[in-house]
């Protein structure tokens, strides 16, 4: 694991300290959680944009779910025999 040192204005530093205390962690752990959430948000955004740019798929209707249930049933039955 690497170490990162940052300088914050007093007001921002106080805010980070308050939030860390509120969340029951240290300031470093709190900032790490923020960065992780941002990574997850960007990954989700990329997935949504990819989905929006993709071509239309078949509609998800009752027949779709019936086929899905049948597939799961076949898979479960096959796994039970092994």
Secondary structure, DSSP 8 states (H G I E B T S, - for coil): ---------HHHHHHHHHHHHHTTS-HHHHHHHHHHHHHHHHHHHHHHHHHHHS-------HHHHHHHHHHHHHHHHHHHH-
